[in-house]
Amino acid sequence: MSAFTVLNPATGAAVRDVALASVEETDAAVARAVRAQRTWADLAPVARADALRNFARVVEDHVEELAQLEVLEAGHPISSARWEASHVAQVLNYYAGAPERLIGSQIPVAGGLDVTYHEPYGVVGIIVPWNFPMTIASWGFAPALAAGNAVVLKPAELTPLTAMRLGDLAVEAGLPEGVFTVIPGAGPVVGERFVTHPDVHKVVFTGSTRVGTQVAAGCARELKPVTLELGGKSANIVFADADLEAAAAAVPGSVFDNAGQDCCARSRLLVERSVYDRFLELVEPAVAAWRVGDPNDESTEMGPLISAAQRDRVAGYVDGADVAFRGTAPEGDGFWFAPTVVLAGRGDRIAKEEVFGPVVAVLPFDDEADAIALANDTVYGLAGSIWTRDLGRGIRVSRGVRSGVLSVNSHSSVRYATPFGGMKASGLGRELGPDAAEHFTQTKNVFYATS
Ligand code: NAD
């Protein structure tokens, strides 16, 4: 296959054919990146900072265009897509502060001066999934570039358009040619080549745990560092002492945002048994009111699933499940699936596996210890929420749940200034936050003898 037809998930109509790069084309891009990186790393830190600020400004000027493109290729509601495009500019702005702050140490030693430097890896390969095509791309490329690396980035086959446009905007903003190259292509061709190419010195992979495990194994063979952001089955834990109205009102956003195609989706709703029935009564109208429809409509909260295959996969999980209630979704063309609330048992497949669709499995728990045990009864450990009015309980449970990103009385997971990433099968390493640029460097220690 030499081209991929991008579809509009809201209608199923073809948007555009995108050529898929070959191994030879990937190698040529890496060779250009190797050359460009030397000049990029040699720039004064303030010059790299200025270039990234400029890139951020150009992205800001194109928020509407990027957002419209994301609506077209990914079916995201326009209000979410605008947030995502602005977020890319913010991530670039944030890491524009990093080149001048990659500070090493001076370590007291006998007989001389000991200094550490944070040196870039060289070329970094970034592999991105289809669920948040431009935001996830920026979490890799912004700090990697800030640290003085060149970046080759492979978007998902289904959603290459916003990443390709960001590649153009980087050049428009004045980044030297070859410093940031977007290479649309197949995972086993371009993505795999990032893993095996001797001049790609670090890989960042976001996607499924299955492919991430293969990528990590390949990187191990090459002794290449790898960051993995993988799947999730996050718990939303509601205690009887919580503000139940607020917790219930927040349920749809916690799991149906981006049609549930969110690695942080709180796809398990764990409710203390004493308030289980009452809480579901409160959740039902919130789910009914969740607005699913035309992504171009400003008031839409949820669009379609990404593809027919994804819709069939999600439907497979709901077949035969104990459905408590559902929201609504448009009929007809496009890959639509109504928000669905399922009553589940602890061993059920739907309570264990990542569905990656607008489906939440509800399970009761007995007490605090049971809630922590149930939340941890998964191979994943990405995100989660805890709803309680008891501060001590909020602290104890947040320390007890084995997840990388938790929130108490909120569902927020992503802020560019705070670290993001998973434990267990949800990943390795962290993105975002104050330390991300340093993760794209290697520490060099030099001892200068003075006698
Ligand atoms: P996927 O693993 O199928 O694909 C992800 C990317 O890897 C794509 O670009 C794909 O082309 C590429 N790829 C496929 N085979 C490859 C190979 N052999 N070598 C190298 N690259 C290869 O995942 P997906 O279906 O695109 O995305 C959904 C998954 O991503 C879900 O499991 C979701 O939880 C996860 N995800 C995780 C995070 C996070 O930050 N933890 C964020 C978003 C999505």
Residues whose N, C-alpha, C, O or C-beta is under 5 A from the ligand:
A	BS01	NAD	I127 V128 P129 W130 N131 K154 P155 A156 E157 G185 A186 G187 P188 G191 E192 T206 G207 S208 T209 V211 E229 L230 G231 G232 C263 S426
